[in-house]
Amino acid sequence: MDTDKQFGRRLAAVVSAKIKASGMTQREVAALAGIPLVTLNGRLRGNTEFKANELHAIADVLSITGSALWDEAEQVAA
């Protein structure tokens, strides 16, 4: 069984990959999502977990759903 920390790292990896695939920088995504860049960087490094509102704001910027990010992170474990 997965720990919360393991899932959080996978979620961070999924979000990071989606940001890279979008062609936007982390700085651009952070600004558009209304999240401080230092906060986004910490989340992407797995230092702290994403808050639901942050995840949804990032998903909106990337034109996907927050649940799609979550589901993809869950599928990586399967």
N, C-alpha and C positions, 0 to 999 in steps of 0.2 A: 504494500500500500504506500502511496505517495504521502510525503509530508507537505504541509503548507508551504514550506520554504522551497522544496523541490518544484512544486507547481508554480510558485511565484517566479522562479528562475526561468522555467519554460515559457511562462506568459511574457516575461521580459524579452526573451529571445524572439518570440513571435512578433511582439510589437516592434522590436528593433528591425526585424526583417521586413515588416510591412512598411516601416518608415523608409528604409533603404530602397525598397521596390517602388515607392511613390515618386522617387526622384527629389524629394524635399530633404532639407537638412533637419537635424534634430532641433536646431534653433528656430527654424521656420514653423515646424510642427508645434513646438512649445508655445511660440507667440500666438499662433492661430488658435490653439487649444486653451490659451489663458493659463498656462502652467509655467512657473519659473523654470528656466533652463536647468538650473542646478537640481531642482526637484526631479525633472524628467531624467536627467543623467543618473541620479541616484536610483530611480526606479528601474532604468534599463540595465544598470549594473547589478541589480538584484539586492541592493543594500536595504531597500524598504519596499513594501508591497504597494501596488497601485491601489488607489482609492477608486471606487466605482465611478464617481463623477469624472475623474481624470481619464479613466479608460474610455468612457463614453465620449468625452470631449476629443480625445485623440482619434477615436473611431470616426467621429463626425468629420474631422479634418481630412481623414484618409478615405472618406466616402464608403465606409463599411460599418458594420454594426459592432457594438461592444461584445455582443454574444458570439459573433463570428470569431473574434480574437480569443475569447474564453474557450470556445469549442475547439479551435485549432490547437490550443495549448493542451487541452484534455486528450485530443487524438494522438498527440506526440507520445503520450504515456502509454497508450494502448498497444 
